[in-house]
Amino acid sequence: MTNSVLLGEMREALVTHLVAVEEQSASFIEEFFPNSDPERAKAKGIVEEYIKKLEGLVQEAHLCNNPGAFPLAIIGSRVEVEDLNTNEKMAFQIISPLGELPDENGISPLSPVGKALFLKAIGEEVKVEAPGGTFHYRITAIHYPAVG
């Protein structure tokens, strides 16, 4: 496959994802944040920011020519991280909170790890406060669509 075909597929996948997010955003807010409280307003702001960033990514898809260097961790991406305490390498698939149950590496952006990685870039370090303890990760690669 040529690079331009891959970029076309990536742009098409981003457009499809953007349309789905725009169509589902109201039901997502209603389902996960039914009460009018600060959490609902915060979630609405995050969804709006996410849509803006997706629109930017669609416009700049032609610049994403390195398959492991996608600019942001978004829903549908595979994020590779290194644990800064153990040097262990692992990968997480960010999945839609409205979708199927995750496989063993699937995480929702509403989970502690998902919140920490969501909309972050390669090289960023994140701290995760999870039921299993506190973890420190560095993002080493982001793939979108999550293949390869």
C-alpha positions in Angstrom: 0.0 0.0 0.0 1.2 3.5 -0.7 1.5 6.1 1.9 -1.2 8.2 0.3 -3.6 5.3 0.5 -2.8 4.8 4.2 -3.4 8.5 4.9 -6.7 8.4 3.0 -7.8 5.4 5.1 -6.8 7.3 8.3 -8.6 10.4 7.2 -11.7 8.4 6.3 -11.6 6.6 9.7 -11.2 9.9 11.5 -14.2 11.4 9.6 -16.3 8.4 10.4 -15.3 8.6 14.1 -16.0 12.4 14.2 -19.5 11.9 12.8 -20.2 9.2 15.3 -19.0 11.3 18.2 -21.1 14.3 17.1 -24.2 12.1 16.7 -23.7 10.3 20.1 -22.4 13.1 22.3 -25.8 14.1 23.7 -26.8 10.6 24.5 -23.4 9.9 26.1 -23.7 13.0 28.4 -27.3 12.0 29.3 -26.4 8.3 30.0 -23.2 8.9 32.0 -24.0 12.3 33.6 -27.8 12.5 34.0 -27.8 15.2 36.7 -27.0 18.8 36.1 -23.9 19.1 38.2 -20.3 20.2 37.8 -19.3 16.7 36.5 -21.8 17.0 33.7 -20.6 20.4 32.7 -17.0 19.2 32.8 -17.9 16.1 30.6 -19.7 18.3 28.1 -16.6 20.6 27.9 -14.4 17.5 27.3 -16.6 16.2 24.6 -16.6 19.7 22.9 -12.8 19.8 23.2 -12.6 16.3 21.7 -14.8 17.2 18.7 -12.6 20.3 18.0 -9.4 18.2 18.2 -10.9 15.6 15.9 -11.8 18.3 13.4 -8.2 19.5 13.5 -6.9 15.9 13.1 -9.2 15.4 10.0 -7.7 18.6 8.5 -4.1 17.5 9.3 -4.4 13.8 8.4 -2.0 14.3 5.5 0.7 15.2 8.0 0.4 11.9 9.9 2.8 9.9 7.8 4.6 7.9 10.6 2.3 5.0 11.6 3.4 5.0 15.3 3.4 8.8 15.6 -0.3 9.7 15.6 -0.5 13.0 17.4 -3.1 12.3 20.1 -4.6 9.4 22.1 -8.2 9.3 20.9 -11.0 6.7 21.0 -10.0 3.9 18.7 -6.2 4.4 19.1 -3.7 2.0 20.5 -1.4 3.8 23.0 1.9 2.2 23.9 3.4 3.3 27.2 6.4 2.6 29.4 5.9 2.2 33.2 8.5 4.7 34.6 8.9 2.7 37.8 9.4 -0.8 36.3 10.4 0.0 32.6 7.6 -2.4 31.6 6.1 -1.7 28.2 2.4 -2.2 27.6 -0.3 -1.1 25.2 -3.9 0.1 25.8 -6.7 0.3 23.3 -8.9 3.3 24.0 -12.5 2.3 23.4 -15.8 4.1 23.4 -17.6 4.2 26.7 -20.8 3.4 24.7 -19.3 0.4 23.0 -18.8 -3.3 23.7 -17.1 -4.5 26.9 -13.3 -4.1 26.5 -10.9 -6.9 26.0 -8.0 -7.2 28.4 -6.2 -4.2 27.0 -9.3 -2.1 26.2 -9.9 1.0 28.4 -12.6 3.6 28.5 -11.7 7.3 28.6 -13.8 7.3 31.8 -11.4 4.8 33.5 -8.5 6.1 35.6 -5.9 5.0 32.9 -8.2 6.2 30.1 -8.6 9.6 31.6 -4.9 9.9 32.1 -4.0 9.0 28.5 -7.0 10.6 26.7 -5.9 13.5 24.3 -2.3 13.2 25.4 0.7 13.0 22.9 3.8 10.9 22.5 6.4 11.7 25.0 4.0 13.0 27.6 4.2 11.5 31.1 1.0 10.8 33.0 0.2 9.8 36.6 -2.7 7.3 37.1 -4.5 7.1 40.4 -6.2 3.7 40.2 -7.6 1.2 42.7 -4.4 -0.9 42.3 -2.2 2.0 43.2 -0.4 5.0 41.6 1.2 4.4 38.2 3.5 6.7 36.2 3.6 6.1 32.4 5.4 7.7 29.4 3.6 7.5 26.1 6.0 6.0 23.6 3.7 5.5 20.5 0.1 6.1 19.4 -1.4 4.2 16.5 -4.7 5.1 14.7 -6.6 3.3 13.5 -5.4 0.8 16.1 -3.7 -1.6 13.8 -0.1 -2.8 13.6 
